[in-house]
Amino acid sequence: MKIWHTIPEHRPYVILDVFQCMPNHVHLILWIISHDAPNVLPENPRPFVGSQRAATLQMDA
């Protein structure tokens, strides 16, 4: 995902959070911020990403 890291170079109003490559698709979390307030983020941008991932990995097929 080399392209992932270059997004803010082309779109300075985008802040990258996390991504996960899957076998046939990609999950992305990014923040699109206002041009008026370029350094404003939510107080807790990832409150439960780890727990969601853990729950997904533990599910029976």
CHARMM internal coordinates of N, CA and C (Angstrom, degrees):
IC EDIT
DIST 1 N 1 CA 1.4552
DIST 1 CA 1 C 1.5308
ANGL 1 N 1 CA 1 C 110.55
DIST 1 C 2 N 1.2962
ANGL 1 CA 1 C 2 N 116.38
DIHE 1 N 1 CA 1 C 2 N 51.08
DIST 2 N 2 CA 1.4662
ANGL 1 C 2 N 2 CA 120.16
DIHE 1 CA 1 C 2 N 2 CA 178.31
DIST 2 CA 2 C 1.5246
ANGL 2 N 2 CA 2 C 111.41
DIHE 1 C 2 N 2 CA 2 C -60.02
DIST 2 C 3 N 1.3072
ANGL 2 CA 2 C 3 N 116.85
DIHE 2 N 2 CA 2 C 3 N -35.71
DIST 3 N 3 CA 1.4679
ANGL 2 C 3 N 3 CA 121.33
DIHE 2 CA 2 C 3 N 3 CA -178.30
DIST 3 CA 3 C 1.5240
ANGL 3 N 3 CA 3 C 110.84
DIHE 2 C 3 N 3 CA 3 C -63.46
DIST 3 C 4 N 1.3257
ANGL 3 CA 3 C 4 N 117.64
DIHE 3 N 3 CA 3 C 4 N -34.93
DIST 4 N 4 CA 1.4704
ANGL 3 C 4 N 4 CA 122.46
DIHE 3 CA 3 C 4 N 4 CA -178.24
DIST 4 CA 4 C 1.5238
ANGL 4 N 4 CA 4 C 111.10
DIHE 3 C 4 N 4 CA 4 C -50.58
DIST 4 C 5 N 1.3086
ANGL 4 CA 4 C 5 N 116.90
DIHE 4 N 4 CA 4 C 5 N -46.28
DIST 5 N 5 CA 1.4654
ANGL 4 C 5 N 5 CA 121.24
DIHE 4 CA 4 C 5 N 5 CA -175.77
DIST 5 CA 5 C 1.5285
ANGL 5 N 5 CA 5 C 113.62
DIHE 4 C 5 N 5 CA 5 C -72.73
DIST 5 C 6 N 1.3226
ANGL 5 CA 5 C 6 N 117.78
DIHE 5 N 5 CA 5 C 6 N -14.57
DIST 6 N 6 CA 1.4675
ANGL 5 C 6 N 6 CA 120.31
DIHE 5 CA 5 C 6 N 6 CA -179.57
DIST 6 CA 6 C 1.5252
ANGL 6 N 6 CA 6 C 113.28
DIHE 5 C 6 N 6 CA 6 C -93.76
DIST 6 C 7 N 1.3168
ANGL 6 CA 6 C 7 N 118.70
DIHE 6 N 6 CA 6 C 7 N -7.41
DIST 7 N 7 CA 1.4708
ANGL 6 C 7 N 7 CA 120.95
DIHE 6 CA 6 C 7 N 7 CA -177.88
DIST 7 CA 7 C 1.5263
ANGL 7 N 7 CA 7 C 112.11
DIHE 6 C 7 N 7 CA 7 C -54.63
DIST 7 C 8 N 1.3377
ANGL 7 CA 7 C 8 N 120.99
DIHE 7 N 7 CA 7 C 8 N -48.82
DIST 8 N 8 CA 1.4706
ANGL 7 C 8 N 8 CA 119.80
DIHE 7 CA 7 C 8 N 8 CA -179.42
DIST 8 CA 8 C 1.5321
ANGL 8 N 8 CA 8 C 114.03
DIHE 7 C 8 N 8 CA 8 C -62.72
DIST 8 C 9 N 1.3184
ANGL 8 CA 8 C 9 N 117.80
DIHE 8 N 8 CA 8 C 9 N -22.96
DIST 9 N 9 CA 1.4626
ANGL 8 C 9 N 9 CA 119.80
DIHE 8 CA 8 C 9 N 9 CA 176.65
DIST 9 CA 9 C 1.5233
ANGL 9 N 9 CA 9 C 111.00
DIHE 8 C 9 N 9 CA 9 C -66.08
DIST 9 C 10 N 1.3184
ANGL 9 CA 9 C 10 N 116.04
DIHE 9 N 9 CA 9 C 10 N -34.51
DIST 10 N 10 CA 1.4642
ANGL 9 C 10 N 10 CA 121.72
DIHE 9 CA 9 C 10 N 10 CA -178.70
DIST 10 CA 10 C 1.5218
ANGL 10 N 10 CA 10 C 112.45
DIHE 9 C 10 N 10 CA 10 C -94.54
DIST 10 C 11 N 1.3186
ANGL 10 CA 10 C 11 N 116.44
DIHE 10 N 10 CA 10 C 11 N -27.57
DIST 11 N 11 CA 1.4639
ANGL 10 C 11 N 11 CA 122.74
DIHE 10 CA 10 C 11 N 11 CA -178.82
DIST 11 CA 11 C 1.5250
ANGL 11 N 11 CA 11 C 108.14
DIHE 10 C 11 N 11 CA 11 C -130.91
DIST 11 C 12 N 1.3387
ANGL 11 CA 11 C 12 N 118.92
DIHE 11 N 11 CA 11 C 12 N 85.24
DIST 12 N 12 CA 1.4628
ANGL 11 C 12 N 12 CA 121.67
DIHE 11 CA 11 C 12 N 12 CA -174.50
DIST 12 CA 12 C 1.5257
ANGL 12 N 12 CA 12 C 114.37
DIHE 11 C 12 N 12 CA 12 C -64.55
DIST 12 C 13 N 1.3013
ANGL 12 CA 12 C 13 N 118.49
DIHE 12 N 12 CA 12 C 13 N -11.95
DIST 13 N 13 CA 1.4609
ANGL 12 C 13 N 13 CA 122.19
DIHE 12 CA 12 C 13 N 13 CA 178.31
DIST 13 CA 13 C 1.5250
ANGL 13 N 13 CA 13 C 112.00
DIHE 12 C 13 N 13 CA 13 C -90.16
DIST 13 C 14 N 1.3252
ANGL 13 CA 13 C 14 N 117.88
DIHE 13 N 13 CA 13 C 14 N 9.32
DIST 14 N 14 CA 1.4608
ANGL 13 C 14 N 14 CA 122.54
DIHE 13 CA 13 C 14 N 14 CA 178.49
DIST 14 CA 14 C 1.5224
ANGL 14 N 14 CA 14 C 108.86
DIHE 13 C 14 N 14 CA 14 C -111.05
DIST 14 C 15 N 1.3360
ANGL 14 CA 14 C 15 N 115.99
DIHE 14 N 14 CA 14 C 15 N 131.50
DIST 15 N 15 CA 1.4639
ANGL 14 C 15 N 15 CA 122.38
DIHE 14 CA 14 C 15 N 15 CA 175.28
DIST 15 CA 15 C 1.5236
ANGL 15 N 15 CA 15 C 107.56
DIHE 14 C 15 N 15 CA 15 C -114.51
DIST 15 C 16 N 1.3113
ANGL 15 CA 15 C 16 N 116.40
DIHE 15 N 15 CA 15 C 16 N 127.72
DIST 16 N 16 CA 1.4556
ANGL 15 C 16 N 16 CA 121.71
DIHE 15 CA 15 C 16 N 16 CA -178.86
DIST 16 CA 16 C 1.5183
ANGL 16 N 16 CA 16 C 110.25
DIHE 15 C 16 N 16 CA 16 C -82.23
DIST 16 C 17 N 1.3182
ANGL 16 CA 16 C 17 N 115.50
DIHE 16 N 16 CA 16 C 17 N 141.57
DIST 17 N 17 CA 1.4596
ANGL 16 C 17 N 17 CA 119.92
DIHE 16 CA 16 C 17 N 17 CA 176.80
DIST 17 CA 17 C 1.5253
ANGL 17 N 17 CA 17 C 107.85
DIHE 16 C 17 N 17 CA 17 C -113.96
DIST 17 C 18 N 1.3089
ANGL 17 CA 17 C 18 N 118.60
DIHE 17 N 17 CA 17 C 18 N -86.57
DIST 18 N 18 CA 1.4645
ANGL 17 C 18 N 18 CA 121.52
DIHE 17 CA 17 C 18 N 18 CA -178.51
DIST 18 CA 18 C 1.5223
ANGL 18 N 18 CA 18 C 109.65
DIHE 17 C 18 N 18 CA 18 C -136.76
DIST 18 C 19 N 1.3354
ANGL 18 CA 18 C 19 N 114.98
DIHE 18 N 18 CA 18 C 19 N 161.14
DIST 19 N 19 CA 1.4546
ANGL 18 C 19 N 19 CA 120.31
DIHE 18 CA 18 C 19 N 19 CA 171.33
DIST 19 CA 19 C 1.5153
ANGL 19 N 19 CA 19 C 108.59
DIHE 18 C 19 N 19 CA 19 C -145.20
DIST 19 C 20 N 1.3334
ANGL 19 CA 19 C 20 N 115.29
DIHE 19 N 19 CA 19 C 20 N 155.17
DIST 20 N 20 CA 1.4571
ANGL 19 C 20 N 20 CA 121.48
DIHE 19 CA 19 C 20 N 20 CA 178.55
DIST 20 CA 20 C 1.5204
ANGL 20 N 20 CA 20 C 107.64
DIHE 19 C 20 N 20 CA 20 C -138.21
DIST 20 C 21 N 1.3278
ANGL 20 CA 20 C 21 N 116.74
DIHE 20 N 20 CA 20 C 21 N 121.14
DIST 21 N 21 CA 1.4611
ANGL 20 C 21 N 21 CA 120.90
DIHE 20 CA 20 C 21 N 21 CA 177.10
DIST 21 CA 21 C 1.5197
ANGL 21 N 21 CA 21 C 109.14
DIHE 20 C 21 N 21 CA 21 C -82.92
DIST 21 C 22 N 1.3138
ANGL 21 CA 21 C 22 N 115.19
DIHE 21 N 21 CA 21 C 22 N 130.04
DIST 22 N 22 CA 1.4553
ANGL 21 C 22 N 22 CA 122.36
DIHE 21 CA 21 C 22 N 22 CA 176.50
DIST 22 CA 22 C 1.5338
ANGL 22 N 22 CA 22 C 106.85
DIHE 21 C 22 N 22 CA 22 C -109.58
DIST 22 C 23 N 1.3324
ANGL 22 CA 22 C 23 N 118.52
DIHE 22 N 22 CA 22 C 23 N 171.73
DIST 23 N 23 CA 1.4739
ANGL 22 C 23 N 23 CA 119.14
DIHE 22 CA 22 C 23 N 23 CA -178.14
DIST 23 CA 23 C 1.5308
ANGL 23 N 23 CA 23 C 114.42
DIHE 22 C 23 N 23 CA 23 C -57.77
DIST 23 C 24 N 1.3346
ANGL 23 CA 23 C 24 N 117.23
DIHE 23 N 23 CA 23 C 24 N -36.70
DIST 24 N 24 CA 1.4642
ANGL 23 C 24 N 24 CA 118.31
DIHE 23 CA 23 C 24 N 24 CA -176.27
DIST 24 CA 24 C 1.5267
ANGL 24 N 24 CA 24 C 113.91
DIHE 23 C 24 N 24 CA 24 C -131.30
DIST 24 C 25 N 1.3306
ANGL 24 CA 24 C 25 N 118.12
DIHE 24 N 24 CA 24 C 25 N 14.82
DIST 25 N 25 CA 1.4636
ANGL 24 C 25 N 25 CA 121.78
DIHE 24 CA 24 C 25 N 25 CA 177.43
DIST 25 CA 25 C 1.5296
ANGL 25 N 25 CA 25 C 109.55
DIHE 24 C 25 N 25 CA 25 C -165.44
DIST 25 C 26 N 1.3210
ANGL 25 CA 25 C 26 N 115.73
DIHE 25 N 25 CA 25 C 26 N 178.34
DIST 26 N 26 CA 1.4618
ANGL 25 C 26 N 26 CA 121.54
DIHE 25 CA 25 C 26 N 26 CA -177.83
DIST 26 CA 26 C 1.5176
ANGL 26 N 26 CA 26 C 109.08
DIHE 25 C 26 N 26 CA 26 C -131.60
DIST 26 C 27 N 1.3363
ANGL 26 CA 26 C 27 N 117.38
DIHE 26 N 26 CA 26 C 27 N 140.49
DIST 27 N 27 CA 1.4639
ANGL 26 C 27 N 27 CA 122.97
DIHE 26 CA 26 C 27 N 27 CA 171.73
DIST 27 CA 27 C 1.5267
ANGL 27 N 27 CA 27 C 107.06
DIHE 26 C 27 N 27 CA 27 C -103.57
DIST 27 C 28 N 1.3281
ANGL 27 CA 27 C 28 N 116.63
DIHE 27 N 27 CA 27 C 28 N 130.81
DIST 28 N 28 CA 1.4616
ANGL 27 C 28 N 28 CA 121.47
DIHE 27 CA 27 C 28 N 28 CA -178.72
DIST 28 CA 28 C 1.5144
ANGL 28 N 28 CA 28 C 110.39
DIHE 27 C 28 N 28 CA 28 C -129.95
DIST 28 C 29 N 1.3231
ANGL 28 CA 28 C 29 N 115.82
DIHE 28 N 28 CA 28 C 29 N 143.94
DIST 29 N 29 CA 1.4638
ANGL 28 C 29 N 29 CA 121.16
DIHE 28 CA 28 C 29 N 29 CA 167.77
DIST 29 CA 29 C 1.5175
ANGL 29 N 29 CA 29 C 105.65
DIHE 28 C 29 N 29 CA 29 C -126.22
DIST 29 C 30 N 1.3153
ANGL 29 CA 29 C 30 N 114.85
DIHE 29 N 29 CA 29 C 30 N 121.34
DIST 30 N 30 CA 1.4540
ANGL 29 C 30 N 30 CA 120.16
DIHE 29 CA 29 C 30 N 30 CA 176.07
DIST 30 CA 30 C 1.5142
ANGL 30 N 30 CA 30 C 108.31
DIHE 29 C 30 N 30 CA 30 C -140.73
DIST 30 C 31 N 1.3121
ANGL 30 CA 30 C 31 N 115.65
DIHE 30 N 30 CA 30 C 31 N 160.52
DIST 31 N 31 CA 1.4663
ANGL 30 C 31 N 31 CA 122.06
DIHE 30 CA 30 C 31 N 31 CA -177.15
DIST 31 CA 31 C 1.5131
ANGL 31 N 31 CA 31 C 108.56
DIHE 30 C 31 N 31 CA 31 C -114.91
DIST 31 C 32 N 1.3218
ANGL 31 CA 31 C 32 N 116.05
DIHE 31 N 31 CA 31 C 32 N 127.30
DIST 32 N 32 CA 1.4584
ANGL 31 C 32 N 32 CA 121.78
DIHE 31 CA 31 C 32 N 32 CA 174.02
DIST 32 CA 32 C 1.5171
ANGL 32 N 32 CA 32 C 105.99
DIHE 31 C 32 N 32 CA 32 C -101.55
DIST 32 C 33 N 1.3126
ANGL 32 CA 32 C 33 N 115.25
DIHE 32 N 32 CA 32 C 33 N 115.32
DIST 33 N 33 CA 1.4602
ANGL 32 C 33 N 33 CA 119.94
DIHE 32 CA 32 C 33 N 33 CA -173.98
DIST 33 CA 33 C 1.5215
ANGL 33 N 33 CA 33 C 110.72
DIHE 32 C 33 N 33 CA 33 C -107.87
DIST 33 C 34 N 1.2857
ANGL 33 CA 33 C 34 N 115.84
DIHE 33 N 33 CA 33 C 34 N 162.66
DIST 34 N 34 CA 1.4572
ANGL 33 C 34 N 34 CA 122.68
DIHE 33 CA 33 C 34 N 34 CA 179.71
DIST 34 CA 34 C 1.5233
ANGL 34 N 34 CA 34 C 110.26
DIHE 33 C 34 N 34 CA 34 C -71.65
DIST 34 C 35 N 1.3016
ANGL 34 CA 34 C 35 N 116.12
DIHE 34 N 34 CA 34 C 35 N 144.16
DIST 35 N 35 CA 1.4637
ANGL 34 C 35 N 35 CA 120.11
DIHE 34 CA 34 C 35 N 35 CA 174.60
DIST 35 CA 35 C 1.5253
ANGL 35 N 35 CA 35 C 110.47
DIHE 34 C 35 N 35 CA 35 C -65.35
DIST 35 C 36 N 1.3413
ANGL 35 CA 35 C 36 N 117.18
DIHE 35 N 35 CA 35 C 36 N -24.60
DIST 36 N 36 CA 1.4631
ANGL 35 C 36 N 36 CA 121.38
DIHE 35 CA 35 C 36 N 36 CA -179.52
DIST 36 CA 36 C 1.5247
ANGL 36 N 36 CA 36 C 112.59
DIHE 35 C 36 N 36 CA 36 C -76.68
DIST 36 C 37 N 1.3269
ANGL 36 CA 36 C 37 N 117.15
DIHE 36 N 36 CA 36 C 37 N -25.24
DIST 37 N 37 CA 1.4632
ANGL 36 C 37 N 37 CA 121.23
DIHE 36 CA 36 C 37 N 37 CA -177.17
DIST 37 CA 37 C 1.5280
ANGL 37 N 37 CA 37 C 108.78
DIHE 36 C 37 N 37 CA 37 C -134.81
DIST 37 C 38 N 1.3252
ANGL 37 CA 37 C 38 N 119.03
DIHE 37 N 37 CA 37 C 38 N 71.02
DIST 38 N 38 CA 1.4628
ANGL 37 C 38 N 38 CA 121.62
DIHE 37 CA 37 C 38 N 38 CA -171.47
DIST 38 CA 38 C 1.5219
ANGL 38 N 38 CA 38 C 115.54
DIHE 37 C 38 N 38 CA 38 C -67.20
DIST 38 C 39 N 1.3275
ANGL 38 CA 38 C 39 N 119.68
DIHE 38 N 38 CA 38 C 39 N -15.42
DIST 39 N 39 CA 1.4620
ANGL 38 C 39 N 39 CA 120.48
DIHE 38 CA 38 C 39 N 39 CA -177.77
DIST 39 CA 39 C 1.5217
ANGL 39 N 39 CA 39 C 113.28
DIHE 38 C 39 N 39 CA 39 C -111.13
DIST 39 C 40 N 1.3058
ANGL 39 CA 39 C 40 N 118.15
DIHE 39 N 39 CA 39 C 40 N 21.10
DIST 40 N 40 CA 1.4569
ANGL 39 C 40 N 40 CA 121.65
DIHE 39 CA 39 C 40 N 40 CA -177.35
DIST 40 CA 40 C 1.5239
ANGL 40 N 40 CA 40 C 109.24
DIHE 39 C 40 N 40 CA 40 C -98.37
DIST 40 C 41 N 1.3170
ANGL 40 CA 40 C 41 N 116.12
DIHE 40 N 40 CA 40 C 41 N 124.43
DIST 41 N 41 CA 1.4579
ANGL 40 C 41 N 41 CA 123.01
DIHE 40 CA 40 C 41 N 41 CA 175.25
DIST 41 CA 41 C 1.5187
ANGL 41 N 41 CA 41 C 109.04
DIHE 40 C 41 N 41 CA 41 C -125.98
DIST 41 C 42 N 1.3225
ANGL 41 CA 41 C 42 N 117.22
DIHE 41 N 41 CA 41 C 42 N 158.25
DIST 42 N 42 CA 1.4602
ANGL 41 C 42 N 42 CA 118.62
DIHE 41 CA 41 C 42 N 42 CA 171.79
DIST 42 CA 42 C 1.5264
ANGL 42 N 42 CA 42 C 109.79
DIHE 41 C 42 N 42 CA 42 C -58.89
DIST 42 C 43 N 1.3270
ANGL 42 CA 42 C 43 N 117.23
DIHE 42 N 42 CA 42 C 43 N 156.62
DIST 43 N 43 CA 1.4650
ANGL 42 C 43 N 43 CA 120.40
DIHE 42 CA 42 C 43 N 43 CA -177.63
DIST 43 CA 43 C 1.5173
ANGL 43 N 43 CA 43 C 112.42
DIHE 42 C 43 N 43 CA 43 C -59.79
DIST 43 C 44 N 1.3146
ANGL 43 CA 43 C 44 N 117.74
DIHE 43 N 43 CA 43 C 44 N -38.25
DIST 44 N 44 CA 1.4521
ANGL 43 C 44 N 44 CA 122.11
DIHE 43 CA 43 C 44 N 44 CA -179.14
DIST 44 CA 44 C 1.5250
ANGL 44 N 44 CA 44 C 108.16
DIHE 43 C 44 N 44 CA 44 C -135.66
DIST 44 C 45 N 1.3270
ANGL 44 CA 44 C 45 N 119.34
DIHE 44 N 44 CA 44 C 45 N 88.33
DIST 45 N 45 CA 1.4524
ANGL 44 C 45 N 45 CA 120.33
DIHE 44 CA 44 C 45 N 45 CA -173.53
DIST 45 CA 45 C 1.5217
ANGL 45 N 45 CA 45 C 115.24
DIHE 44 C 45 N 45 CA 45 C -67.94
DIST 45 C 46 N 1.3496
ANGL 45 CA 45 C 46 N 118.87
DIHE 45 N 45 CA 45 C 46 N -21.11
DIST 46 N 46 CA 1.4622
ANGL 45 C 46 N 46 CA 120.67
DIHE 45 CA 45 C 46 N 46 CA -178.74
DIST 46 CA 46 C 1.5266
ANGL 46 N 46 CA 46 C 110.40
DIHE 45 C 46 N 46 CA 46 C -133.29
DIST 46 C 47 N 1.3138
ANGL 46 CA 46 C 47 N 119.95
DIHE 46 N 46 CA 46 C 47 N 69.89
DIST 47 N 47 CA 1.4591
ANGL 46 C 47 N 47 CA 119.79
DIHE 46 CA 46 C 47 N 47 CA -174.28
DIST 47 CA 47 C 1.5205
ANGL 47 N 47 CA 47 C 115.12
DIHE 46 C 47 N 47 CA 47 C -68.80
DIST 47 C 48 N 1.3403
ANGL 47 CA 47 C 48 N 119.15
DIHE 47 N 47 CA 47 C 48 N -28.19
DIST 48 N 48 CA 1.4602
ANGL 47 C 48 N 48 CA 118.24
DIHE 47 CA 47 C 48 N 48 CA -174.89
DIST 48 CA 48 C 1.5211
ANGL 48 N 48 CA 48 C 112.82
DIHE 47 C 48 N 48 CA 48 C -145.47
DIST 48 C 49 N 1.3060
ANGL 48 CA 48 C 49 N 119.22
DIHE 48 N 48 CA 48 C 49 N 30.50
DIST 49 N 49 CA 1.4572
ANGL 48 C 49 N 49 CA 121.53
DIHE 48 CA 48 C 49 N 49 CA 179.54
DIST 49 CA 49 C 1.5182
ANGL 49 N 49 CA 49 C 110.78
DIHE 48 C 49 N 49 CA 49 C -61.57
DIST 49 C 50 N 1.3215
ANGL 49 CA 49 C 50 N 118.32
DIHE 49 N 49 CA 49 C 50 N -44.27
DIST 50 N 50 CA 1.4588
ANGL 49 C 50 N 50 CA 121.48
DIHE 49 CA 49 C 50 N 50 CA -179.13
DIST 50 CA 50 C 1.5092
ANGL 50 N 50 CA 50 C 113.04
DIHE 49 C 50 N 50 CA 50 C -61.21
DIST 50 C 51 N 1.3316
ANGL 50 CA 50 C 51 N 117.50
DIHE 50 N 50 CA 50 C 51 N -40.95
DIST 51 N 51 CA 1.4565
ANGL 50 C 51 N 51 CA 119.90
DIHE 50 CA 50 C 51 N 51 CA -178.89
DIST 51 CA 51 C 1.5219
ANGL 51 N 51 CA 51 C 110.95
DIHE 50 C 51 N 51 CA 51 C -69.66
DIST 51 C 52 N 1.3228
ANGL 51 CA 51 C 52 N 118.40
DIHE 51 N 51 CA 51 C 52 N -35.01
DIST 52 N 52 CA 1.4586
ANGL 51 C 52 N 52 CA 120.17
DIHE 51 CA 51 C 52 N 52 CA 176.79
DIST 52 CA 52 C 1.5183
ANGL 52 N 52 CA 52 C 110.25
DIHE 51 C 52 N 52 CA 52 C -65.48
DIST 52 C 53 N 1.3121
ANGL 52 CA 52 C 53 N 117.06
DIHE 52 N 52 CA 52 C 53 N -42.91
DIST 53 N 53 CA 1.4573
ANGL 52 C 53 N 53 CA 120.65
DIHE 52 CA 52 C 53 N 53 CA -179.68
DIST 53 CA 53 C 1.5255
ANGL 53 N 53 CA 53 C 110.11
DIHE 52 C 53 N 53 CA 53 C -64.76
DIST 53 C 54 N 1.3125
ANGL 53 CA 53 C 54 N 117.45
DIHE 53 N 53 CA 53 C 54 N -43.52
DIST 54 N 54 CA 1.4601
ANGL 53 C 54 N 54 CA 120.92
DIHE 53 CA 53 C 54 N 54 CA 179.72
DIST 54 CA 54 C 1.5193
ANGL 54 N 54 CA 54 C 110.70
DIHE 53 C 54 N 54 CA 54 C -62.22
DIST 54 C 55 N 1.3183
ANGL 54 CA 54 C 55 N 117.27
DIHE 54 N 54 CA 54 C 55 N -42.34
DIST 55 N 55 CA 1.4625
ANGL 54 C 55 N 55 CA 120.59
DIHE 54 CA 54 C 55 N 55 CA 179.58
DIST 55 CA 55 C 1.5206
ANGL 55 N 55 CA 55 C 110.48
DIHE 54 C 55 N 55 CA 55 C -63.56
DIST 55 C 56 N 1.3199
ANGL 55 CA 55 C 56 N 117.63
DIHE 55 N 55 CA 55 C 56 N -40.39
DIST 56 N 56 CA 1.4598
ANGL 55 C 56 N 56 CA 121.26
DIHE 55 CA 55 C 56 N 56 CA 179.92
DIST 56 CA 56 C 1.5206
ANGL 56 N 56 CA 56 C 110.77
DIHE 55 C 56 N 56 CA 56 C -64.99
DIST 56 C 57 N 1.3214
ANGL 56 CA 56 C 57 N 117.09
DIHE 56 N 56 CA 56 C 57 N -41.52
DIST 57 N 57 CA 1.4552
ANGL 56 C 57 N 57 CA 120.54
DIHE 56 CA 56 C 57 N 57 CA -178.20
DIST 57 CA 57 C 1.5228
ANGL 57 N 57 CA 57 C 112.55
DIHE 56 C 57 N 57 CA 57 C -69.91
DIST 57 C 58 N 1.3223
ANGL 57 CA 57 C 58 N 118.39
DIHE 57 N 57 CA 57 C 58 N -21.84
DIST 58 N 58 CA 1.4556
ANGL 57 C 58 N 58 CA 121.14
DIHE 57 CA 57 C 58 N 58 CA -175.77
DIST 58 CA 58 C 1.5253
ANGL 58 N 58 CA 58 C 113.50
DIHE 57 C 58 N 58 CA 58 C -96.27
DIST 58 C 59 N 1.3174
ANGL 58 CA 58 C 59 N 118.15
DIHE 58 N 58 CA 58 C 59 N -1.63
DIST 59 N 59 CA 1.4619
ANGL 58 C 59 N 59 CA 120.48
DIHE 58 CA 58 C 59 N 59 CA -178.08
DIST 59 CA 59 C 1.5234
ANGL 59 N 59 CA 59 C 110.53
DIHE 58 C 59 N 59 CA 59 C -72.63
DIST 59 C 60 N 1.3251
ANGL 59 CA 59 C 60 N 116.88
DIHE 59 N 59 CA 59 C 60 N 142.09
DIST 60 N 60 CA 1.4627
ANGL 59 C 60 N 60 CA 121.61
DIHE 59 CA 59 C 60 N 60 CA 175.93
DIST 60 CA 60 C 1.5217
ANGL 60 N 60 CA 60 C 109.60
DIHE 59 C 60 N 60 CA 60 C -80.75
DIST 60 C 61 N 1.3173
ANGL 60 CA 60 C 61 N 116.37
DIHE 60 N 60 CA 60 C 61 N 146.23
DIST 61 N 61 CA 1.4755
ANGL 60 C 61 N 61 CA 120.56
DIHE 60 CA 60 C 61 N 61 CA -179.19
DIST 61 CA 61 C 1.5082
ANGL 61 N 61 CA 61 C 111.34
DIHE 60 C 61 N 61 CA 61 C -82.64
END
COOR INIT
IC SEED 1 N 1 CA 1 C
IC BUILD
